[in-house]
Amino acid sequence: MIDSTLQKQLRDKFNPEGSRLRNLQLRIVEILEYIDSICKKNGIKYCASSGTCLGAARHGGFIPWDDDGDVEMTQNEYRRFRKAVIADNNPRFRFYDHSDDPEYVVRFGKVIDLKPIDVGNPKLDAVSQYVSHKGAYVDILILAPSNSKFLHYIGGRLHRIFLLRLNYIRTAWLRRGLKRINFFLFDRLVYPLMQCIQRPWAGDTMRHITGVEFTPVRSRMMLENTIRIPFESIKISVPENYEAYLTNLYGDYNRIPDIEELTPHMAGINDTSGDKQAD
């Protein structure tokens, strides 16, 4: 955990109270709390992932310039979680994936907050350019056995070439139609085959599901052995040995990067001007 003086300096620079970014972060905390409640109620194992885990360990909450949340679970737990959220039929929080929006073609879902929020001017990347939801969300990332970094990498490149690059097509009906066809073919045929090849002798080694361009290794035991630590006003699950997990991802994870080069994913959301959030 960084010292309180540095933490205050970072908060004052990136996410002071009342800023768009801070309002968004607090909304994401509510989504994380909802996810945690669903998992506890249904005995679903999960842990905070990547920057969310790093923020909990280093800042006791959000990395001050971060503007999303990530959790990880196995494929079986993911299926159970998706079913549980849909069955819960919460009026505010909803599970969101390709079945809700043909423009959303990544191979994991999100829990989204239906309550409107001003996020300024989103940076529209290859994933979010045409999707219908641009508010607060938490990514629900899927882990699967993987014995080959190379094969996993190829899956991620195929997804970028055959799905994400379809965003360059300006004609909406053509873009959506090709996304539906390609997503079906890769999600139901190509990726399951690649996943079957990666499963034998994978042992404890896991990576994000094939089709996701993020190759670092995870451990099955990471999900089996979790602890709960503070994250803002709540507690979330992280790997029991989160120091090793974060060191594997980031090296010296307590080192603060050059803050002059950092910007949130969504431009303008740390602007404090005229920014009282409407409920």
Salt bridges, closest charged atoms under 4 A:
ASP12 OD2 - LYS8 NZ 2.86
GLU17 OE2 - ARG22 NE 3.14
GLU30 OE1 - ARG92 NH1 3.01
ASP36 OD2 - LYS40 NZ 3.41
ASP36 OD1 - ARG228 NH1 2.83
ASP67 OD1 - HIS265 ND1 2.78
ASP68 OD2 - HIS265 ND1 3.83
GLU72 OE2 - HIS208 NE2 2.75
GLU72 OE2 - ARG218 NH2 2.67
GLU77 OE1 - ARG80 NH1 2.99
ASP97 OD2 - ARG82 NE 2.83
ASP100 OD1 - ARG94 NH2 3.67
GLU103 OE2 - ARG175 NH2 2.76
GLU103 OE2 - ARG176 NE 3.08
GLU103 OE1 - LYS179 NZ 2.65
ASP113 OD2 - ARG27 NH1 3.30
ASP113 OD2 - ARG92 NH2 2.90
ASP118 OD2 - ARG20 NE 2.95
ASP139 OD1 - LYS110 NZ 2.64
ASP187 OD1 - ARG107 NH2 3.02
ASP187 OD2 - ARG188 NE 3.63
GLU213 OE2 - ARG157 NH1 3.13
GLU213 OE1 - ARG160 NE 2.58
GLU224 OE1 - LYS45 NZ 2.69
GLU232 OE2 - ARG11 NH2 2.95
GLU232 OE1 - ARG22 NH2 2.86
ASP271 OD2 - ARG20 NH1 3.39
ASP275 OD1 - ARG20 NE 3.37
ASP279 OD1 - LYS115 NZ 3.82
